[in-house]
Structures are given as structure tokens and as C-alpha cells.
């Protein structure tokens, strides 16, 4: 009986070491990026210029309104974004076509640009994997074990939670596969409720709909 468990236990130890090494590598990469940003801001200030950060690559989108009064095109776009239910959230890679889609359904969603902490908290606290196939049916599995991730994304070089977080946050070459693996996030109603002006009003006018930019982090934390 003991001999049967030696190989799996040894393999898990090796896997844990690899996961830890990758996490350290990513942490160093994030620190380096933050340091470069600070240095770029200082250099711009010295020269009397303004530092303009690179545009966001990924947005986190949350559906805030139900099905009442949905036009067919709006319904279709929400389905393409995988936002089939109220308070569902998804990551979206930003490009010309996805920005057009977000603009079309803006009265029904709120979105913004999550930082690393928010991305990590979403995946760790609310992350579920989409396992199976269209023919046999999909299963929603909690990401409580790295083996679930490895079994479905190892071909893309993603074998643990930190790999998955890094791929989503940096919009890596396998973002599409990693994002498709993540089941749409099921979030709570925000603590304290929505603003008094309501969901129909744009964020710029004190409401809830539309682009929050970097303020999305605070909104997401109220829904976790």
C-alpha cells in the first residue's frame, strides 16, 4: 500500500516546488514593472513632462441589469460576453471589436480595469473552472486544487493558480484559453447597495452604468 503512494506524493512535491518557483518569478516581474513605472514618472517630472501610462489591456465587466426591455442585439452581445445573468462578471481582452461590444451594452453593465490584487482576489475567492465539452456538457469545478488547472490548461503552459492569474492580468498569449476556462464569476449584490441615482444613470453622472476605469477595484470588492 505504501509503495503505491510514493510516486504520486513525490510528483506532488515536485509540482509544489515548481508552483512556488513560478510564483516567485511572477512576483519579481510585478515588482520590476512597478519600479519601472515609478522611475518613468520621476524622469518625466524632471523634464517637466507628464507621464502617460500604457492603455489597459483587460477589463472586468459586470452585468448590473436584468432582462427587462432587452433588444435582440443587446441580448446577443451579452450572450457573446457570457453575461447571461445579473451580477455575473467576466474578464474581457480590450481591442476595437470588444470596445464596440461594451459600448453597445453599456446601459446594462459596468466595467473597468482591475489591478493585480483585484484579479487575484476574484480568481482565488470566486474562481471556478469550466470542465468538460459542449457534447458531454460542462461542469463547474472550484479551483481548490492546482490539478484541475493543470488537467485543462497544461498545453498552454498553465499549471497553477499563479500561472492563471498571470495569464489573465498580463493578457498573455493563451489569454483566450485561460479566460474560456474560467466560469463567469457569480458575484453578490454590492455591500451598501447601488447608488441612489440608480443603474440606468452613467457612472459620470453619479449612477452605476458604464466605464469606471481604475475605480472598478473598489466596486468589485463590494461584490466579493
N, C-alpha and C positions, 0 to 999 in steps of 0.2 A: 504493500500500500504506500509506503514511504517513497519508494523509487518512482512511482507513477507521478508524484507531485514535485519531484526535484526539478525536472525540465521546465514546467510552467512557472514555478517560483523563481528560477534563475532568469527566465525570459522576462518576467515582470520586473525583476531588479534592474536588469539591463535597460528595459524600457523606461523605468523611472529616472535612471541616470540621464538618459537621452532627453527626456522631457525637461528635466531640471536644467540641463546644459542649454537647451533651446530657449527656455525662459530667461536665462541669464543673458544670452546673446541679444534677445529682443529688448530686454531692459537697457542694455548698453546702447543699443540703436536708438531707443527713445530718448535717452539722456543726451546722446550726441546731437540729435535733431533739435532738442530744446536748447542746448548750448549754442548751436549754430544760429538759431533764431535770435537769441539774446545778443550775440555778437553782431549780427546783421543790423539789429535795431540800434546798437551803440554806434556802429560805423555810420549809419545813416544820420543819426543825431549829430555826430561830429562834423559831418559835411553839410549840416543844415538842411537835410532832406527828410522825407518821410519814408518809413519802411512799409512796403505793401506786401503782406503775406501772400503765399500762393493760394489760389482758389481751392475751395473744398472739393474733395473727390467723391465723398459719400455723404448721403443724408439719411437720417432716420425719420420715417414717415408714420404718423399715427392717424387712424381714421377716427373722427370725433362725431360724425353724424350717421344716423341710421338710413333706412331705405326709402323713407317717405319722399315722394316727389323726384325720384331719381330718373333722369333722362337716360335713354338706352346707351348713348355714347359714354356718359359718365359711369354708368354701371359696368360697361365693358372695360374701361380704363382701370377702375377699382379692382376688377377681377384680374386684369393683367398684372397689377401691382400686388396681388394676393391679399388685398384688404377687403375681405368678404364680410367681416363683422366689425361692429363698433368696438373701439379700444384695441383693435389689432394693430401691431406695429411691424414694420419691415425696414431693412436696410436697402437703399437704392443707390446704385452707381450713377453719378451725375454725368450726363452728356446732353447733347442737344435734344435728342428724342425723349429722354426721361424728364428733362425740364419742361418740355412741351406737355407731357402727360400730367405732371404735377400741377401746371398752370390750369389745365382743363378741369381738374377735380379739386382745385384749391378751396372752394367753399365747404368741402366735406372732410378735409384733412388739415393737420398741422404738421410742420416738418422743420428740420434744422440740422445743424452739423455737429454730431456728437464728438466729444473728446475721448481720449483713451479710457479714462475712468468710467465714463458712461457706457462705452462699448463693452468694457469688461464686465461691469455690473449686470448689464442686460443679458449677456451670454451666460454668466455664472448663475444668476438668480432666476432667470426666466427662459433660459435656452432649452429647447427640445429639438431632437433630430428627426428628420423625415426619412424613414427607413422603409424599404420595400420597392414596389414598382407600380406603374399605372395598371398593369394587367391583374396583378395579385392583390392590389390595394396597398395603401400607405399606412404605416404605423407611426405614432408619435411617442418617441422614447426620450426620457430625461437624459441629459448629458452628465450623468453622475459617474460615468466610467469612461476613461480615455479610449477604451477598446471599441466603444460604439463609434467614436470619431474615426479611429484607425481603420475599422472594418469598411467604412463607407468613403473615406477620403484619402486613403494611403496612396492611391495612384497619383494624387496631386501633391504628395509630399506632406500632407497634413495628418498628424498622428496624435495630437493632444489639444487641449483647450487653448493653450497659448499660441499654438500654430493657427488655430481657427480665428482667434481674436486678432492676431497679427494680419492675417489674410484679409479680414473684413476691414480693419482700421486703415491699413495702408493701400487697400484696393489692389491686391496682388494679382498675378497672372491667373490664378484659379478662383478669383472672387465669385464668378458666376456659379461654379460648382459648390463652393462653400456656402454661399448665400442660399442656393436652392436646397441645400441640406438642412439649413435652419428652418424649422417650422415657424410661421408667423407668430410673433410674440403676443401673448394674451396678457394685457395689462389691466390694472384696476382703474376705477374712476379716480381722477386726481384728488389727493387729500385737500380738503377745503373747498372742493368743487370747482366748477368753471367760473370764469369771470362773470360779473353781473350783467355785462353788456351782451353776453351770450356767444354761442358757437357760430352764429351767422356773420358776425362782425369780424373784420380782419384784425390781426394782431396789432397792426399800426394804429388802429382806432380804438384799442383797448379791449378787443374781442379775443377770440381763440383761433380762428382760421388763418391759414397761410404760413409764410416763412418766418420762423423765429430766429434764424441764424444760430449764433452761439448760445442764445438763451434756451435752446432746446434741452440742454443738460438739466437745468432746474425743473423743467416741466416733466421730463422723463422720471426723475427721482420721485416726484409726487405720485407717479403712477405705478412704481415698483412695489 
